[in-house]
């Protein structure tokens, strides 16, 4: 398992959930929710610098069938833009059902969807990052694919 803090990103149309790992890549925890739009990339770059991250993991929202959707294309474009401005590698990792899992976790905790709207994206980012960490620990391979903003996906 590679060491270093990783940043997990759940890209939504309105909000971006952010999570981080510990230095040893064992556990993902929520960081914050960033509003999508002007300044979102700058905020993510600032978070990455502040936490001294070694890698950014962006969730890739594929359809259950594995096909790409409009959300997939949006996440890829966002990851490419982020990769061009952040000082660490950016990886795309399959995130099917992460938001559904996050909503279920919030319901289990007894909170209404209105109460949890601001943290659902963070929970989804935690789920995406934890899956990536678990995959790497079990396979000894880095998760997903590295984003190259010059080549596209």
C-alpha positions as CSV (number, residue, x, y, z in Angstrom):
1,X,0.0,0.0,0.0
2,X,1.4,3.4,-1.0
3,X,1.5,5.9,1.8
4,X,0.3,9.5,1.6
5,X,-3.0,11.4,2.1
6,X,-5.5,11.0,-0.7
7,X,-8.4,13.3,-1.5
8,X,-11.7,11.8,-2.5
9,X,-14.1,13.8,-4.7
10,X,-17.8,13.3,-5.5
11,X,-18.6,15.6,-8.4
12,X,-22.2,16.7,-8.5
13,X,-24.0,19.3,-10.6
14,X,-24.5,21.6,-7.6
15,X,-22.1,20.4,-4.9
16,X,-18.7,18.6,-4.7
17,X,-18.2,16.3,-1.7
18,X,-14.7,16.1,-0.4
19,X,-13.1,13.4,1.8
20,X,-9.5,12.6,2.8
21,X,-7.6,9.6,3.9
22,X,-5.1,9.2,6.7
23,X,-1.4,9.1,5.9
24,X,-1.4,5.3,5.7
25,X,-4.4,5.1,3.4
26,X,-6.5,3.1,5.8
27,X,-9.5,5.3,6.5
28,X,-11.5,7.9,4.6
29,X,-13.2,10.8,6.5
30,X,-15.3,13.8,5.4
31,X,-13.7,17.2,4.8
32,X,-16.3,19.6,3.4
33,X,-18.8,20.3,0.7
34,X,-17.7,22.8,-2.0
35,X,-20.3,24.6,-4.1
36,X,-19.9,23.8,-7.8
37,X,-19.1,26.9,-9.9
38,X,-16.7,29.8,-9.7
39,X,-13.8,29.1,-7.4
40,X,-14.5,25.3,-7.0
41,X,-11.2,24.2,-8.6
42,X,-9.3,26.8,-6.6
43,X,-10.9,25.6,-3.4
44,X,-10.0,22.0,-4.2
45,X,-6.4,22.9,-5.0
46,X,-6.2,24.8,-1.7
47,X,-7.6,21.8,0.2
48,X,-5.1,19.5,-1.6
49,X,-2.2,21.8,-0.7
50,X,-3.3,22.2,2.9
51,X,-3.6,18.5,3.4
52,X,-0.4,17.8,1.4
53,X,-2.2,15.1,-0.6
54,X,-0.3,12.7,-2.8
55,X,-3.3,11.8,-5.1
56,X,-6.8,12.9,-5.9
57,X,-9.5,10.2,-6.4
58,X,-12.6,11.4,-8.4
59,X,-15.7,9.3,-8.6
60,X,-16.7,8.2,-12.1
61,X,-20.5,7.8,-12.2
62,X,-21.2,5.1,-14.7
63,X,-24.6,3.6,-15.4
64,X,-25.3,0.3,-13.7
65,X,-24.7,-1.3,-17.1
66,X,-21.3,0.2,-17.2
67,X,-22.2,2.7,-19.9
68,X,-21.2,6.3,-19.8
69,X,-23.8,8.9,-19.2
70,X,-24.0,12.7,-19.1
71,X,-22.9,12.6,-15.5
72,X,-19.9,10.5,-16.5
73,X,-18.9,13.0,-19.2
74,X,-19.3,15.8,-16.6
75,X,-17.1,14.1,-14.0
76,X,-14.4,13.2,-16.6
77,X,-14.4,16.9,-17.8
78,X,-14.1,18.1,-14.2
79,X,-11.3,15.6,-13.4
80,X,-9.4,16.8,-16.5
81,X,-9.8,20.4,-15.5
82,X,-8.7,19.6,-11.9
83,X,-5.7,17.5,-13.2
84,X,-4.5,20.6,-15.1
85,X,-4.3,22.7,-11.9
86,X,-3.6,20.4,-9.0
87,X,0.0,19.4,-8.2
88,X,-0.8,15.7,-7.8
89,X,-2.1,12.9,-10.0
90,X,-5.8,12.6,-10.4
91,X,-7.5,9.2,-10.8
92,X,-11.0,8.3,-11.9
93,X,-12.6,5.4,-10.0
94,X,-15.9,3.7,-10.6
95,X,-18.5,5.1,-8.1
96,X,-21.6,3.3,-9.1
97,X,-24.2,3.5,-6.2
98,X,-22.0,5.7,-4.0
99,X,-24.7,8.4,-3.6
100,X,-27.4,5.8,-3.1
101,X,-25.2,4.2,-0.3
102,X,-24.6,7.7,1.2
103,X,-28.3,8.4,1.3
104,X,-29.0,5.0,2.9
105,X,-26.3,5.7,5.5
106,X,-27.9,9.0,6.3
107,X,-31.3,7.5,6.6
108,X,-30.0,4.8,8.9
109,X,-28.6,7.5,11.2
110,X,-32.1,8.9,11.6
111,X,-31.7,12.1,9.7
112,X,-34.1,13.4,7.1
113,X,-32.9,14.1,3.5
114,X,-33.3,17.9,4.2
115,X,-31.1,17.6,7.3
116,X,-28.4,15.7,5.4
117,X,-28.4,17.4,2.0
118,X,-25.3,19.3,2.8
119,X,-23.3,16.3,3.9
120,X,-24.6,13.6,1.5
121,X,-21.9,14.6,-1.0
122,X,-19.2,14.3,1.7
123,X,-20.5,10.9,2.6
124,X,-20.5,9.8,-1.0
125,X,-16.9,11.1,-1.3
126,X,-15.9,9.0,1.8
127,X,-17.5,6.0,0.2
128,X,-15.7,6.5,-3.1
129,X,-12.3,7.1,-1.4
130,X,-12.8,4.2,1.0
131,X,-13.6,1.8,-1.9
132,X,-10.4,3.0,-3.7
133,X,-8.3,2.5,-0.6
134,X,-9.8,-1.0,0.0
135,X,-9.2,-1.9,-3.6
136,X,-5.5,-0.9,-3.4
137,X,-5.0,-2.6,-0.1
138,X,-6.5,-5.9,-1.4
139,X,-5.0,-5.9,-4.9
140,X,-1.7,-4.0,-4.4
141,X,-2.6,-2.0,-7.5
142,X,-3.5,1.7,-7.6
143,X,-7.3,2.1,-8.2
144,X,-8.9,3.4,-11.4
145,X,-7.2,5.3,-14.2
146,X,-4.9,8.3,-14.2
147,X,-6.4,11.4,-15.8
148,X,-4.2,13.1,-18.5
149,X,-5.8,16.4,-19.4
150,X,-3.9,16.4,-22.7
151,X,-5.1,12.9,-23.8
152,X,-8.7,12.8,-22.6
153,X,-10.7,9.6,-21.7
